[in-house]
Amino acid sequence: MKMKNTNKKLIHANDESLFKEAIGKIKPLKVDTIHFAKKVSKPKTHAQPKNSKKAFAQFHFSDEFEPHLNKQGPMKYVRADVNSFEAKNLRRGFYSPDLILDLHGLDQHQAKQEIAALLYACQKEHAQCICIIHGLGSRILKNKVPHWLVQHPDVMAFHQATLEWGGNGALLALVELKDKFNRN
């Protein structure tokens, strides 16, 4: 009996011939490495049509705009064409927020983007009352958030939140819902 040593294992000559018979004719594999051509993508343009969803969700707030807000007492605002009683309803807890945005840990730029996206989401989700939690911290967002909200055409009114929704560190806002908003 003839034995062959392959990889430190003993294989009988009979086993080797039986294996070759069972497999049949074989064709050795050609060692080939595939080199994929790198696709060069065109640089993406950031220009969006004005009617695109992304353009609606990226409202640009100005940091230069300084509205005349009452510095005495709680922070509040009512748009000129809205009944001032709505701010009282916010203060009294008549409205509870449909959407809540927490800005803790965000810088000014991120906070502006999140507020714009929130106001866009209000139209999509039919959320009339929102709560924006800006916190107290160094008071940067506490001072900036009302200035940004005043600039947005959909914000009807806002008032410092009740203790239930964040007190001094949050604002409750009423958003005007558009009937003809494209929900696609």
C-alpha positions as CSV (number, residue, x, y, z in Angstrom):
1,M,0.0,0.0,0.0
2,K,1.4,3.3,-1.1
3,M,1.0,6.3,1.2
4,K,1.4,9.9,0.2
5,N,2.2,12.7,2.7
6,T,0.2,15.9,2.0
7,N,0.0,18.6,4.6
8,K,1.2,16.2,7.3
9,K,-1.8,14.0,6.7
10,L,-1.7,10.6,5.3
11,I,-3.8,9.9,2.3
12,H,-4.0,6.5,0.7
13,A,-3.5,6.3,-3.0
14,N,-6.8,4.6,-3.3
15,D,-8.6,7.5,-1.6
16,E,-6.9,10.0,-3.9
17,S,-7.9,8.1,-7.0
18,L,-11.5,7.7,-5.7
19,F,-11.7,11.4,-5.1
20,K,-10.4,12.3,-8.6
21,E,-13.0,9.9,-10.1
22,A,-15.8,11.4,-8.1
23,I,-14.9,15.0,-9.0
24,G,-14.3,14.3,-12.6
25,K,-12.4,16.6,-14.9
26,I,-11.5,19.9,-13.3
27,K,-10.1,23.1,-14.7
28,P,-7.7,24.9,-12.5
29,L,-8.7,28.4,-11.3
30,K,-6.9,31.3,-12.8
31,V,-5.7,33.6,-10.0
32,D,-7.1,36.9,-11.0
33,T,-7.4,40.1,-9.1
34,I,-10.1,42.5,-10.1
35,H,-9.4,46.2,-10.1
36,F,-12.5,48.2,-10.1
37,A,-12.3,51.5,-11.9
38,K,-12.9,54.4,-9.5
39,K,-16.0,56.3,-10.3
40,V,-15.5,60.0,-10.2
41,S,-18.6,61.6,-8.9
42,K,-19.6,65.0,-9.9
43,P,-19.5,67.5,-7.1
44,K,-23.0,67.9,-5.6
45,T,-24.5,71.3,-6.0
46,H,-26.2,72.7,-3.0
47,A,-28.6,74.9,-4.9
48,Q,-32.1,73.7,-4.2
49,P,-35.2,74.9,-6.0
50,K,-37.2,77.3,-3.8
51,N,-40.2,75.0,-3.7
52,S,-38.3,71.9,-2.5
53,K,-38.9,70.4,0.9
54,K,-35.4,71.0,2.0
55,A,-35.6,74.7,1.2
56,F,-38.8,75.0,3.3
57,A,-37.1,73.2,6.2
58,Q,-34.0,75.5,6.1
59,F,-35.5,78.9,6.9
60,H,-32.7,81.4,7.4
61,F,-32.9,83.4,10.6
62,S,-30.9,86.5,10.9
63,D,-28.7,87.1,13.9
64,E,-28.7,90.8,13.2
65,F,-32.4,91.3,13.7
66,E,-33.3,92.8,17.1
67,P,-37.1,92.8,17.7
68,H,-38.6,95.0,20.3
69,L,-39.6,92.4,22.9
70,N,-40.7,93.3,26.4
71,K,-37.7,92.9,28.7
72,Q,-40.0,93.1,31.8
73,G,-41.6,89.9,33.0
74,P,-41.8,86.7,31.1
75,M,-40.8,86.5,27.5
76,K,-43.8,86.8,25.2
77,Y,-44.7,87.8,21.7
78,V,-47.9,88.1,19.6
79,R,-47.9,88.7,15.9
80,A,-49.7,91.9,14.9
81,D,-52.6,90.1,13.2
82,V,-53.2,87.7,16.1
83,N,-55.4,88.3,19.2
84,S,-53.2,89.0,22.2
85,F,-55.4,86.7,24.2
86,E,-53.5,83.8,22.6
87,A,-50.4,84.6,24.6
88,K,-52.5,84.5,27.8
89,N,-53.8,81.1,26.7
90,L,-50.2,79.8,26.3
91,R,-49.3,81.2,29.8
92,R,-52.4,79.6,31.4
93,G,-51.6,76.2,30.0
94,F,-54.6,76.1,27.6
95,Y,-52.4,74.6,24.9
96,S,-50.2,71.6,25.4
97,P,-47.3,71.1,22.9
98,D,-47.7,68.7,20.0
99,L,-44.0,68.7,19.3
100,I,-41.1,69.4,21.7
101,L,-37.6,70.4,20.7
102,D,-34.7,70.3,23.2
103,L,-31.8,72.5,22.3
104,H,-29.5,71.4,25.1
105,G,-25.9,70.8,23.9
106,L,-26.4,72.6,20.5
107,D,-24.6,75.7,19.3
108,Q,-26.4,78.6,17.7
109,H,-26.0,77.4,14.2
110,Q,-27.4,73.9,15.0
111,A,-30.2,75.4,17.1
112,K,-31.3,77.6,14.2
113,Q,-31.4,74.6,11.9
114,E,-33.3,72.6,14.4
115,I,-35.9,75.3,14.9
116,A,-36.4,75.7,11.2
117,A,-36.8,72.0,10.8
118,L,-39.3,72.0,13.7
119,L,-41.4,74.7,12.2
120,Y,-41.4,72.8,8.9
121,A,-42.4,69.6,10.7
122,C,-45.3,71.5,12.3
123,Q,-46.9,72.0,8.9
124,K,-46.3,68.4,7.9
125,E,-47.6,67.0,11.3
126,H,-50.3,69.6,11.8
127,A,-48.8,70.6,15.1
128,Q,-50.2,73.9,16.3
129,C,-48.4,74.2,19.6
130,I,-44.7,73.5,20.1
131,C,-42.3,73.7,23.1
132,I,-38.7,74.7,22.5
133,I,-36.5,74.0,25.5
134,H,-33.5,76.3,25.3
135,G,-32.3,76.0,28.8
136,L,-30.7,78.7,30.9
137,G,-27.0,78.1,30.8
138,S,-25.1,81.1,29.6
139,R,-28.4,82.6,28.3
140,I,-27.2,82.7,24.7
141,L,-30.0,80.5,23.3
142,K,-32.5,81.9,25.8
143,N,-31.9,85.3,24.2
144,K,-31.6,84.2,20.6
145,V,-34.5,81.8,20.3
146,P,-37.2,84.5,20.7
147,H,-35.4,86.7,18.2
148,W,-35.5,83.8,15.7
149,L,-39.1,82.9,16.3
150,V,-40.3,86.5,15.7
151,Q,-38.8,86.3,12.2
152,H,-40.6,83.2,11.0
153,P,-43.9,84.0,9.3
154,D,-45.7,80.9,10.7
155,V,-45.1,81.8,14.4
156,M,-48.3,83.5,15.7
157,A,-47.3,83.9,19.3
158,F,-45.0,82.5,22.0
159,H,-44.8,82.8,25.8
160,Q,-42.5,81.6,28.4
161,A,-43.5,78.0,29.2
162,T,-45.3,76.9,32.3
163,L,-43.3,75.0,34.9
164,E,-44.8,71.8,33.5
165,W,-43.1,72.4,30.2
166,G,-39.8,74.0,31.3
167,G,-40.5,77.4,32.9
168,N,-37.8,80.0,32.4
169,G,-35.8,77.5,30.2
170,A,-38.5,77.0,27.5
171,L,-40.9,78.7,25.3
172,L,-44.4,77.6,24.1
173,A,-45.3,78.8,20.6
174,L,-48.4,78.8,18.5
175,V,-47.8,78.0,14.8
176,E,-50.2,79.0,12.0
177,L,-51.0,76.0,9.9
178,K,-51.3,76.3,6.2
179,D,-54.2,74.5,4.5
180,K,-52.5,74.2,1.2
181,F,-49.3,72.7,2.5
182,N,-47.9,69.9,0.2
183,R,-47.8,66.8,2.3
184,N,-45.9,64.6,-0.2
